[in-house]
Amino acid sequence: MTWYECIIDAHTAVTDRVSHGGRMKSKRYFVWQEEAPDDLIADGKHIERAIIGTTDLFTSMEFDPWCEALEKAFDASEHIAWERLQPMYEADTKIWHYRWRWEVFGCG
């Protein structure tokens, strides 16, 4: 399984309203984006590769159950380490913005 299949599987365990890198025409959806590799190099060789990225949830629900569902999906994966960042309320759009930073490791 590739690193991106691990991330896609975690998100789609919650919903199919998921986008890679772009906004959706919906008031409730996830967007995920990889940011950088975090390689382990020993003796000049790649020993292991990890990918760092973020997931954003845009929702009109203050305590959206998708937050807990995504965290359970991350925890269920053997390959994803994560942390939830501070949520923000966007008053002009009346949308809650939740964000996670994750790292995928040990995938093909």
C-alpha positions as a Markdown table, in Angstrom:
| # | Residue | x | y | z |
|---|---|---|---|---|
| 1 | Met | 0.0 | 0.0 | 0.0 |
| 2 | Thr | 1.3 | 3.5 | -0.9 |
| 3 | Trp | 1.5 | 6.4 | 1.6 |
| 4 | Tyr | -1.3 | 8.2 | -0.3 |
| 5 | Glu | -3.6 | 5.1 | -0.2 |
| 6 | Cys | -3.1 | 5.0 | 3.6 |
| 7 | Ile | -4.3 | 8.7 | 3.8 |
| 8 | Ile | -7.1 | 8.3 | 1.3 |
| 9 | Asp | -8.4 | 5.2 | 3.2 |
| 10 | Ala | -8.4 | 7.0 | 6.5 |
| 11 | His | -10.5 | 9.9 | 5.1 |
| 12 | Thr | -12.9 | 7.8 | 3.1 |
| 13 | Ala | -13.5 | 5.7 | 6.2 |
| 14 | Val | -15.4 | 8.8 | 7.4 |
| 15 | Thr | -16.9 | 10.2 | 4.1 |
| 16 | Asp | -16.5 | 10.4 | 0.4 |
| 17 | Arg | -16.5 | 14.3 | 0.6 |
| 18 | Val | -12.7 | 14.4 | 0.4 |
| 19 | Ser | -10.5 | 16.4 | -1.8 |
| 20 | His | -6.8 | 16.3 | -2.5 |
| 21 | Gly | -5.6 | 19.9 | -2.4 |
| 22 | Gly | -8.7 | 21.8 | -3.4 |
| 23 | Arg | -11.9 | 23.2 | -2.0 |
| 24 | Met | -15.2 | 21.5 | -2.7 |
| 25 | Lys | -18.7 | 23.0 | -3.3 |
| 26 | Ser | -20.0 | 21.9 | 0.0 |
| 27 | Lys | -20.4 | 23.2 | 3.5 |
| 28 | Arg | -18.8 | 20.1 | 5.0 |
| 29 | Tyr | -15.7 | 18.4 | 3.6 |
| 30 | Phe | -12.1 | 17.4 | 4.1 |
| 31 | Val | -9.1 | 18.6 | 2.1 |
| 32 | Trp | -5.8 | 16.8 | 2.5 |
| 33 | Gln | -2.4 | 17.9 | 1.2 |
| 34 | Glu | 1.0 | 16.5 | 1.5 |
| 35 | Glu | 3.7 | 19.0 | 2.4 |
| 36 | Ala | 7.1 | 17.3 | 2.6 |
| 37 | Pro | 9.0 | 14.0 | 2.8 |
| 38 | Asp | 10.8 | 13.2 | 6.0 |
| 39 | Asp | 13.3 | 10.6 | 5.0 |
| 40 | Leu | 15.5 | 8.5 | 7.2 |
| 41 | Ile | 18.9 | 8.3 | 5.6 |
| 42 | Ala | 21.7 | 6.0 | 6.8 |
| 43 | Asp | 25.0 | 5.4 | 5.1 |
| 44 | Gly | 23.8 | 7.6 | 2.2 |
| 45 | Lys | 20.8 | 5.4 | 1.5 |
| 46 | His | 17.1 | 6.0 | 2.0 |
| 47 | Ile | 16.2 | 3.6 | 4.8 |
| 48 | Glu | 12.6 | 4.8 | 5.3 |
| 49 | Arg | 10.4 | 7.5 | 3.8 |
| 50 | Ala | 7.7 | 9.3 | 5.6 |
| 51 | Ile | 5.4 | 11.9 | 4.2 |
| 52 | Ile | 4.1 | 14.9 | 6.3 |
| 53 | Gly | 0.9 | 16.6 | 5.4 |
| 54 | Thr | -2.3 | 18.2 | 6.7 |
| 55 | Thr | -6.0 | 17.6 | 6.6 |
| 56 | Asp | -8.5 | 20.4 | 6.9 |
| 57 | Leu | -12.2 | 20.0 | 7.8 |
| 58 | Phe | -14.5 | 22.8 | 6.8 |
| 59 | Thr | -17.9 | 22.5 | 8.4 |
| 60 | Ser | -20.8 | 24.5 | 9.7 |
| 61 | Met | -21.1 | 22.2 | 12.8 |
| 62 | Glu | -19.3 | 23.5 | 15.9 |
| 63 | Phe | -18.7 | 20.0 | 17.3 |
| 64 | Asp | -18.6 | 18.0 | 14.1 |
| 65 | Pro | -18.6 | 14.2 | 14.7 |
| 66 | Trp | -16.3 | 13.8 | 11.7 |
| 67 | Cys | -13.4 | 15.1 | 13.9 |
| 68 | Glu | -13.6 | 12.1 | 16.2 |
| 69 | Ala | -14.3 | 9.8 | 13.3 |
| 70 | Leu | -11.2 | 10.9 | 11.4 |
| 71 | Glu | -9.0 | 10.6 | 14.5 |
| 72 | Lys | -10.3 | 7.0 | 15.0 |
| 73 | Ala | -9.5 | 6.2 | 11.4 |
| 74 | Phe | -6.0 | 7.7 | 11.8 |
| 75 | Asp | -5.5 | 5.6 | 15.0 |
| 76 | Ala | -6.7 | 2.4 | 13.2 |
| 77 | Ser | -3.9 | 2.8 | 10.7 |
| 78 | Glu | -0.6 | 1.3 | 11.6 |
| 79 | His | 1.1 | 3.9 | 9.4 |
| 80 | Ile | -0.3 | 7.3 | 10.5 |
| 81 | Ala | 0.9 | 9.5 | 13.4 |
| 82 | Trp | -1.2 | 12.7 | 13.9 |
| 83 | Glu | -2.0 | 15.7 | 16.0 |
| 84 | Arg | -5.0 | 18.0 | 16.0 |
| 85 | Leu | -4.2 | 21.7 | 15.7 |
| 86 | Gln | -6.2 | 24.6 | 17.1 |
| 87 | Pro | -9.7 | 24.9 | 15.5 |
| 88 | Met | -10.7 | 28.3 | 14.0 |
| 89 | Tyr | -14.1 | 29.8 | 13.4 |
| 90 | Glu | -14.3 | 31.9 | 10.3 |
| 91 | Ala | -17.0 | 34.5 | 11.2 |
| 92 | Asp | -17.4 | 35.9 | 7.7 |
| 93 | Thr | -18.4 | 32.5 | 6.2 |
| 94 | Lys | -19.8 | 31.0 | 9.5 |
| 95 | Ile | -17.6 | 27.9 | 8.9 |
| 96 | Trp | -15.6 | 26.0 | 11.5 |
| 97 | His | -12.1 | 25.0 | 10.3 |
| 98 | Tyr | -10.5 | 22.1 | 12.0 |
| 99 | Arg | -7.0 | 21.0 | 11.1 |
| 100 | Trp | -4.7 | 18.0 | 11.6 |
| 101 | Arg | -1.0 | 17.5 | 10.9 |
| 102 | Trp | -0.1 | 13.9 | 10.1 |
| 103 | Glu | 2.8 | 11.8 | 9.1 |
| 104 | Val | 2.6 | 8.6 | 7.1 |
| 105 | Phe | 5.4 | 6.1 | 7.5 |
| 106 | Gly | 6.2 | 2.5 | 6.7 |
| 107 | Cys | 4.1 | 2.3 | 3.5 |
| 108 | Gly | 5.4 | 1.0 | 0.1 |
